[in-house]
Structures are given as C-alpha cells and as structure tokens.
Amino acid sequence: MKKTFFTIIIILSLIAFACKQPYETPVKRVNPAGISQVSHVEWAKDAVIYEVNIRQFSPEGTFEAVKKDLPRLKELGVDIVWLMPVFPIGEMNRKADQTILIEEIEIPAERKKYLGSYYATKDYLSVNPEYGNPEDFKSLVDKIHELGMYVILDIAINHTAWDHPWIKEHPDYYTRVHEDSVPWNPEWMTEHPEYFRKLKKLRMTYPINPVEFDWWDVAELDFDNTELRNEFVKIFIWWISEYDIDGYRCDHAHGVPTDFWEELRPELDKVKPVFMLAEAELPELHKKAFDMSYDWKMHHILNAIAQNKKPAWAIAEHLQWADTSYPDNSWLMQFTSNHDENSWAGTEFERMGQGARTFAVLAATLPDMLLIYNGQESAFNERLKFFVKDTIGWGDYRYSSFYRTLNELKERNKALLNGTENGILKVLSSQADSNVFAFSRQAEDDQVLVICNLGEYPVDYRLRNNTRIGNMKEVFTGTSRTFKRKTKISLEPWQYCVYENK
C-alpha cells in the first residue's frame, strides 16, 4: 500500500507532447491527511502476511492440519499468519449460495454439504467445532509463536448470525429498518421465518444498504448502542488474554464507526501491543486505529493493466494519490489474490493471465506489505467454493522458491521495510514507456531496482538520462549488472527483473 511516511519521486523524460513532471527531487510537504498516531509493532516492519482459509487449507479442514504445515510457511518467509474466522457459524438462515437458503433445498442430505459463510458468527467467544476444540486452537497459536511468527484473527463485527444469542437476549443491539413495509427486526424475523424469505428477495432486488445487498444471512448490529460497543471491547481483549493472539483482521471495517475503532485500539494495546488490519480503503481509519488496510485501488489497477485496460503509468498516478490521501506512517497491503478475489472475481491467473507472477513481484516490492493467499505458492488455479468444503490442490508447491526469494529480499533489504524507514521511492519510467514500469527504492545504503514489462510484447527500455544506479545483482538469477545513464534493457513479454546492490 502507500506509505505516507515515504517520499515518492517521479522522474520523467520530457517528450514533445509530454506530461507534467510531479517531482524531480524529494519534496518536503505538509500532508493534508496528517500523521498517523498508531504505534506499529517492531516485528511487523519487515513482515509478509499469509492468509489461511482453515476450511479449505487441508482435507481435514482443522487447526491441527494447519499446525502441521507451519514449518513450511516459516521456510516460505511468512511472518504473520492471518486466520480466517475461527468462530462457530450460524445455522439459521444459512446460505447455500449467494441466492439460496439451505432451508430452500428439499433434500436433507444435500443441505448438509453447505457449511455457511465464515462471516456469519454465532458466538464470538468459542471456536468452530468443525476446526477443533479450544485446546487445538491454543496449540496452533503456541506453535505459530514457537516458530517466530505472529497470528491475527479475522473478525466481522458489523453483523451476527441470526441464531447468535444476542438476537433474543439483546435485540436492542440490532438495527431496525423498514423497507417496503417489511420490518428489519431481528427478534420478529426469527419468530416469522416465512417473512424472512420475503425480505431476502426484497433485499436482493431493493437493497436496504447497497454495500450489503446480499448479506441476508446475517443481522446488522447497531453501534449507536454503548452496551454493544463495551461488549465488543471485552471480546477483543478476551482473545488476546486467553490465547495470546497478536492482533486482528477486521472485516468490512468501514461499516463500523471510526470512533469505535479509535476507542478500541488503546484498550488492546494496554493488554499487549497489537497489529490491526482493516478490510477497508478509508484513510481516516489510520489516524488512531489501524496499522494497515487493503490497497484495493492498486489491486484493481494491476488487474486493469493485465487486461490492457490501463497503462503501466497508472501505478505511478496511484502512488501519488495514496501518498497524500493517507496519513503519514500508514501502511497498505498489496496482493494479487485473497479469499474474496479468488472465490468471486477469479484466480490471479484468470485475472492477470501470463502476468500473474510479474504483478506478484510488484505487490512484493511496492509499499508496503505483501499478502500471500494460501495456495498461491502452488500456483493453485481454481476458485475455491465459499459455502462448501473445497480443499486446495497443493500439487508440487512450484512457486515456493519464487515467493521465498521475494520474502527473503524484504527481510534483508531495508529499502523494502514497511513504514517511514523504507526511504525513498523513485519511479524511473514515464508515460512514454508504454508497458514498462520501473522504480527504485533506497534506504541508507540499501537499494532495490525493479523493472517490469507489463505487456504481451517484447520491449526495449532505457534508464532515464538523470538516473544513475550502479552495480546491482538480480535476485532471481544471481546475474550482476552495472546500471548507468541510458542503460538499455531488453524485456520479454511479462518479464520482471529485481536487482539489489548487495
């Protein structure tokens, strides 16, 4: 993602019809978005994050099966293990897919195949028995820590399953909205399931909230309720105190009031310094609450470039936007896949074609933190089904060496650190370079040079007249090269080169 604590320098050649040159030298400025007050944990500053879909990770779909594979993840260079929700999943109004309730399936044996959405939480203070028991979960967390890694839990708090105890015990925790004379009242809805089906169809046609139009398997919580807020603070603290987890990935974080997150963060840090990831693209969340959020805009730009819908220069434009839109010292997460993208938009190979690895190189070397979704190290090229058991086909782990090379580079080279310490990023290509995107990053004596052909045709690229790099070694091939002004590089379709100066 973007770092507000680094300075982006765009180096352009002047061409006859040319574009404006944003910066030629580092520019001192007052960021209109301000400065983040979040204190980042030291162990995250060179970290790579790995998302585990427990249900689909192994044939067993258990905590124990994930635990057995942790040494491999450690060897891959993983630092933070993000566990998708570990909580029990609601059974009432459970989805069979995006349009069908399991109750609408007539054959009972067929209904049992559908396990529901990971994000329809039935109980925030226990673990899903499909994955194991509390002791199994504690053993998994302990093993992650033993291997020198950290663990964050995925949690959705803007809604619960319809059979969460709060529905009956605290109906005031939930919103009440009217649409076409159908009341959105959780207690009433559970007592009249025949009306739920009517509401479901209405929500699909006339969404109450356009962002949540297909979330009819969950009931929306009301964060105007102080008691609810206090309850969630206790829940977040409980998992840290009881299981020693290291932070959270917060689903749909922009759907919860920012002031709740800002009240929560200091309470968690009192117990233990934590790492907080927001599934959001809302700069204000970085001011006092979150360490990192998704760089969705960058992800969609990379997809568009792969599909020849945007030029490579769109990356530079986004970096400039992010640099002034997020508070200084914000972190952004870069990725080519995650559980949502894989299941609903397609695998990285569907979206990015032959450029999938090239865009992974960019995700690993642009600010700030790389996400690897389970299976990517095996070049897994199937959409995982969301509501049923659908185990990853691991194959021969043929991309493990590729990701390990990138992760080791990040660990040893200060220029790729997350945060203000990552130094200066210089974009070395221009709008005139067509499909080439090239940049360098430098911190103290460490430097990285990345040159990528983001197109399906060979290209020749020359470093700009005012670019001087020096002696570098390519990290994938070990080949050494001296870069100076006007150095010419011939690139094959989708070829990537990553050089470092040591």
Sequence and secondary structure as in RCSB ss.txt:
>XXXX:A:sequence
MKKTFFTIIIILSLIAFACKQPYETPVKRVNPAGISQVSHVEWAKDAVIYEVNIRQFSPEGTFEAVKKDLPRLKE
LGVDIVWLMPVFPIGEMNRKADQTILIEEIEIPAERKKYLGSYYATKDYLSVNPEYGNPEDFKSLVDKIHELGMY
VILDIAINHTAWDHPWIKEHPDYYTRVHEDSVPWNPEWMTEHPEYFRKLKKLRMTYPINPVEFDWWDVAELDFDN
TELRNEFVKIFIWWISEYDIDGYRCDHAHGVPTDFWEELRPELDKVKPVFMLAEAELPELHKKAFDMSYDWKMHH
ILNAIAQNKKPAWAIAEHLQWADTSYPDNSWLMQFTSNHDENSWAGTEFERMGQGARTFAVLAATLPDMLLIYNG
QESAFNERLKFFVKDTIGWGDYRYSSFYRTLNELKERNKALLNGTENGILKVLSSQADSNVFAFSRQAEDDQVLV
ICNLGEYPVDYRLRNNTRIGNMKEVFTGTSRTFKRKTKISLEPWQYCVYENK
>XXXX:A:secstr
   TTSEEEE     TT      SS      TT B      GGGTT  EEEE HHHHSSS SHHHHHHTHHHHHH
HT  EEEE   S B  TT BSSSS BGGG S HHHHTTB   TT BS TTS  TTT  HHHHHHHHHHHHHTT E
EEEEE  SEEETTSTHHHH GGGB  EEETTEEE HHHHHH HHHHHHHHHHHHHS SSGGGTT TTEEEB TT 
HHHHHHHHHHHHHHHHHH   EEEETTGGGS HHHHHHHHHHHHHHS  EEEESS  GGGGTTT SEEE HHHHH
HHHHHHTTSS TTHHHHHHHHHHHHS BT EEEE S  HHIIIII  HHHHHGGGHHHHHHHHHHSSSEEEEETT
GGGT  S   SSB      TT TTHHHHHHHHHHHHH GGG SSGGG EEEE   GGGTTEEEEEEEETTEEEEE
EEE SSS EEEE  TT   EEEEETTT  EEEE TT EEEE TT EEEEE  
